Amino acid sequence: MESRRSFPFKSALVLLILAAVAFLARDVWLTALGRALIHDDGPGKAEIAVVLGGDQWGNRIVKGAEMVQQGYVPRVLVSGPPGIYGFNEADLAIQFAVRKGYPAEWFIPVYHTALSTRDEAVPILDALKQRNIHSFLLVTSDYHTGRARRIYLGAERRRGGGPELRAVASRDQFFTANTWWHNREAQKTVFMEWAKTITAVFGI
C-alpha cells in the first residue's frame, strides 16, 4: 500500500528533475531548434539566382544582388507574389535594390499569385525551365532555407528532374539561431516555421 502511495511522489520528482534539466540546458536545445531550420550551402557559381518572396526588409533581394556583384551569377530572378496596397512584391524588392545602388538590369521579376512557398515553386521552376537554366542559387532568409530547399527539391522530383540548386541564406531582421528566444518577432518566426515544417510532413 505504501509503495503505491509513493509512486505519484516519485513520478512528480522525476518530472521536476527533468523540467529543471530542460530549463538549465535551454540555451542548448533552443539553439538546436533554431539551427535545425537552416540549410545554407553557401554561394557558388550558377546560371542565375532566385530570390524568394516574403521578406519585407529587403535582406533577400540584397543578398541576391550581392551574388551578382561577387560574380557568382549574372542575373537574379525575383519572385513576385501579390504585395501590399496594390504593388507587386517583386517590383518593390527591385526598387529597393536599385535605391541601394544595384543596377535594375540585374533583376528579372517573375509575377505570380502564389501565397505559399510550395505554390511559389511552380511559377519559379517554370521560369527557370523557360530560360533553359541548369543551375541556380535559391536565396531566402536563413530560417527558411531548410524548408524551401526541401520544397524545391520535391517539386523537381515530381517534375522528373530540374536544375541543380544551392540554398543561400540571407540574414533575417530578427532571427538568429542562438538567441531567437530573446526576441518576440523571432519567437513567432520560429513557431510558424516549425509549424509549417511539421504540417508539411503530413501533406498539409
C-alpha positions as CSV (number, residue, x, y, z in Angstrom):
1,M,0.0,0.0,0.0
2,E,2.8,2.3,0.9
3,S,4.6,1.7,-2.4
4,R,1.5,2.7,-4.3
5,R,1.3,6.0,-2.4
6,S,5.0,6.7,-3.1
7,F,4.6,6.2,-6.9
8,P,2.9,9.6,-7.6
9,F,5.6,11.3,-5.5
10,K,8.4,9.6,-7.3
11,S,6.8,10.4,-10.7
12,A,6.4,14.0,-9.7
13,L,10.0,14.1,-8.5
14,V,11.3,12.7,-11.8
15,L,9.2,15.2,-13.8
16,L,10.5,18.0,-11.6
17,I,14.1,16.9,-12.2
18,L,13.6,16.6,-16.0
19,A,12.0,20.1,-16.0
20,A,15.0,21.5,-14.1
21,V,17.4,19.9,-16.5
22,A,15.5,21.2,-19.5
23,F,15.5,24.7,-18.0
24,L,19.2,24.7,-17.2
25,A,20.0,23.4,-20.7
26,R,17.6,25.7,-22.5
27,D,20.2,27.6,-24.4
28,V,21.5,24.3,-25.9
29,W,18.2,22.9,-27.1
30,L,16.7,26.2,-28.1
31,T,19.8,26.9,-30.3
32,A,19.4,23.4,-31.8
33,L,15.8,24.2,-32.7
34,G,16.9,27.3,-34.5
35,R,19.8,25.8,-36.3
36,A,17.7,22.8,-37.4
37,L,15.7,25.2,-39.7
38,I,18.8,26.3,-41.6
39,H,20.4,24.7,-44.6
40,D,23.0,27.0,-46.1
41,D,25.1,25.6,-48.9
42,G,26.8,28.9,-49.3
43,P,27.3,30.8,-52.6
44,G,28.7,29.1,-55.7
45,K,28.8,29.5,-59.4
46,A,25.4,29.2,-61.0
47,E,23.5,30.4,-64.1
48,I,21.1,32.6,-62.1
49,A,19.9,33.4,-58.5
50,V,16.3,33.2,-57.4
51,V,15.1,35.5,-54.6
52,L,12.0,34.1,-52.9
53,G,9.2,36.4,-51.8
54,G,8.2,37.1,-48.2
55,D,10.9,39.5,-46.9
56,Q,9.6,43.0,-46.2
57,W,13.0,44.2,-45.0
58,G,14.9,43.7,-48.2
59,N,17.6,41.3,-46.9
60,R,16.9,38.6,-49.5
61,I,17.0,40.9,-52.5
62,V,20.2,42.5,-51.3
63,K,21.8,39.0,-50.9
64,G,20.7,38.2,-54.4
65,A,22.3,41.4,-55.7
66,E,25.5,40.5,-53.8
67,M,25.6,37.2,-55.6
68,V,25.8,39.1,-58.9
69,Q,28.2,41.7,-57.5
70,Q,30.5,38.9,-56.3
71,G,30.5,37.1,-59.7
72,Y,28.5,34.0,-58.7
73,V,25.6,34.7,-61.1
74,P,24.9,37.1,-63.9
75,R,21.2,37.8,-63.1
76,V,18.6,37.4,-60.4
77,L,15.0,36.1,-60.8
78,V,12.8,37.9,-58.2
79,S,9.7,36.1,-57.1
80,G,6.7,38.4,-57.4
81,P,3.7,37.4,-55.3
82,P,0.9,39.9,-54.6
83,G,2.3,42.7,-52.5
84,I,0.7,45.4,-50.4
85,Y,-1.5,48.3,-51.4
86,G,-1.7,47.1,-55.0
87,F,2.1,46.9,-55.5
88,N,3.7,43.6,-56.5
89,E,6.4,42.4,-54.2
90,A,9.0,41.9,-57.0
91,D,8.6,45.5,-58.1
92,L,9.0,46.7,-54.5
93,A,12.1,44.5,-54.0
94,I,13.8,45.6,-57.2
95,Q,13.1,49.3,-56.4
96,F,14.6,48.7,-53.0
97,A,17.8,47.2,-54.5
98,V,18.1,50.0,-57.1
99,R,17.9,52.5,-54.3
100,K,20.8,50.6,-52.6
101,G,22.8,51.2,-55.8
102,Y,22.4,47.9,-57.7
103,P,21.6,48.2,-61.4
104,A,18.0,47.5,-62.4
105,E,19.1,45.3,-65.3
106,W,20.4,42.7,-62.9
107,F,16.8,41.7,-61.9
108,I,14.0,39.8,-63.6
109,P,10.6,39.9,-61.9
110,V,8.5,36.7,-62.0
111,Y,4.9,37.7,-61.4
112,H,2.5,35.1,-59.9
113,T,-0.4,34.7,-57.5
114,A,1.1,32.1,-55.1
115,L,0.8,32.7,-51.4
116,S,3.0,29.9,-50.1
117,T,6.5,28.6,-50.8
118,R,5.1,25.3,-52.1
119,D,2.8,27.2,-54.6
120,E,5.6,29.7,-55.4
121,A,7.9,26.9,-56.6
122,V,5.6,26.2,-59.6
123,P,6.0,29.5,-61.4
124,I,9.6,29.9,-60.4
125,L,10.6,26.4,-61.8
126,D,8.5,27.2,-64.9
127,A,10.5,30.5,-65.3
128,L,13.8,28.6,-64.9
129,K,12.7,26.0,-67.5
130,Q,11.7,28.7,-70.0
131,R,15.2,30.1,-69.7
132,N,16.9,26.7,-70.0
133,I,18.5,27.1,-66.6
134,H,20.5,24.2,-65.3
135,S,21.8,25.6,-62.0
136,F,20.6,28.3,-59.6
137,L,21.1,29.8,-56.2
138,L,18.0,29.7,-54.0
139,V,18.2,32.8,-51.9
140,T,16.0,33.2,-48.9
141,S,16.1,34.0,-45.2
142,D,18.3,31.7,-43.1
143,Y,15.4,30.2,-41.1
144,H,13.6,29.5,-44.3
145,T,16.4,27.8,-46.2
146,G,15.8,24.2,-44.9
147,R,12.1,24.1,-45.7
148,A,12.4,26.0,-49.0
149,R,15.2,23.7,-50.2
150,R,13.1,20.6,-49.4
151,I,10.1,22.1,-51.2
152,Y,12.1,22.9,-54.4
153,L,13.9,19.5,-54.5
154,G,10.5,17.8,-54.0
155,A,8.9,19.8,-56.8
156,E,11.8,19.0,-59.1
157,R,11.4,15.3,-58.3
158,R,7.7,15.4,-59.2
159,R,8.6,17.0,-62.5
160,G,11.1,14.3,-63.2
161,G,14.1,16.4,-62.6
162,G,15.2,20.0,-62.5
163,P,18.1,22.4,-62.3
164,E,20.8,21.9,-59.7
165,L,20.3,24.2,-56.7
166,R,22.3,25.7,-53.8
167,A,20.5,27.2,-50.9
168,V,22.0,30.5,-49.9
169,A,20.9,32.1,-46.6
170,S,20.3,35.8,-46.2
171,R,20.1,37.3,-42.7
172,D,16.8,38.0,-41.1
173,Q,15.9,41.2,-39.3
174,F,15.1,39.4,-36.0
175,F,16.1,35.7,-36.2
176,T,19.4,34.4,-35.1
177,A,19.8,30.7,-34.3
178,N,21.5,31.1,-31.0
179,T,19.4,33.9,-29.5
180,W,16.0,33.8,-31.2
181,W,14.1,33.1,-27.9
182,H,15.0,36.6,-26.6
183,N,13.1,38.4,-29.4
184,R,9.3,38.3,-29.7
185,E,9.3,38.6,-33.5
186,A,11.9,35.8,-33.8
187,Q,9.8,33.6,-31.5
188,K,6.9,34.0,-33.8
189,T,9.1,33.2,-36.8
190,V,10.4,30.0,-35.2
191,F,6.9,28.9,-34.2
192,M,5.5,29.4,-37.6
193,E,8.4,27.8,-39.4
194,W,8.3,24.7,-37.3
195,A,4.5,24.6,-37.6
196,K,4.9,24.7,-41.4
197,T,7.7,22.2,-41.3
198,I,5.7,19.6,-39.2
199,T,2.5,20.0,-41.1
200,A,4.3,19.5,-44.4
201,V,5.3,16.0,-43.2
202,F,1.6,15.2,-43.3
203,G,1.0,16.9,-46.6
204,I,-0.9,19.8,-45.2
